[in-house]
């Protein structure tokens, strides 16, 4: 929303009417002082390998087509990854693992994301996160997640006509997503489903929409370097998402 106060930008999320407008609003946000300080400190200090590069050092918006049938929800940008490049899952080992899998199953046009102008496009899939700024130690607070949740809420509303499947990377994103979905009127089981790799949950909305939620271990080096999450496991999740999205019936218009 043009002219929105960057310190209260999440409050304006419900007023934007397109995904690109939401993305632009997100990039202006300064609502979380701790995250603003950290993302800007990372841009000043810089990792040695990137000392000659100019960091994005702002909130990182979602990436991918606005009519995607698959949405992937991660955690937050990495201080020297998305916070540097300005694009989700770009410029760090997590992004390398994710895009390799997406490319392998035909959901991305390239396997090696390095910058916003590397030419890679996503096919029928959009990437987002419950927190859009890089957090210290990759650990947003509950308050930061709640504040930034206004953006995820609106993104889901704007994507509602097409999204059929949501792949959630890790427990943090799982908790954030189910909180947002419950607030949006989706029928979420009680107790809430526990996160697990390969967990599949089908949710229903009173207006007759349905969503399939798939759990996947996060693509962090802690999981990919130790073998807890292998390339085959990751590809299988997205291959399943692709199959489910193609088979799902069209969604009714949200009420």
Phi, psi and omega in degrees: 000122184299135176080007180294142177294120182298339181275346177231023185307321180303332180292338180270355185301320183292346184269344181280150186242007175219157178295316177302323178294323177295317179301318180294320178298316181303318185293345180267353194289136174226033189283342183244100186304320182296318181289322177300315181297318183290314183296324180284327175295318178299325180287333178280313184287312178063146169285145186305322182295340184242022188297338180265003182260149174269126182279149174296308172056035176224173174301143182259119181283175175293168183217131178131170184297146183278355176246026181295146174268346180240130174244134176247126182249119180261224181242291181192162177296152174275147184302322180251012176252258180301327178294338177270314188272334182086011178224140180306137173052047181227128174092017178211168183300327179298314178295322178300316180295316183294311183292329176300318179290317180298320179293321182297329182257008174086019180259356177219148182275352179213162185248356187231083182284123181234335183199169180291342182250027180277358176086356181288136175235152176262146181245114176062022181216140177235143178254137175211183181208153177286340177231127189261358176246150176294126179261152174303134179056023181057032183230091174292154175277165177299323179295319179294320178296318180294316181296313181287343180299338177299327179288317178296320178302312182290324179299317178296321178296317182288332179271355187307324182297338185240329187293130179244330186226138174239122175262124183251123181265098174096163184291327180297311178297326179298311179297315181297316182296313183293329175296315180294317181295321178297318179293333181275004175097000177291147180278097182262127182302151173239130355296159181298147180302139178277144178291143173194149179293126180089356177299136180233123181234133175254125181249151179236147177247149179304336179273013174084004174286154175227151176223141171254126180253128179243129176270142179214137173305146179294151183274026178293153177304328178304325180269319185281326181283336181267352180087002176296324174238111181265162176305321180296317178300317182292315178298322180298320179299313183284333174293320176297316179300318181297317180294316180295319180296321181290329183272343185289142177290165178296148180275140171291159179294133178301143179283000000 
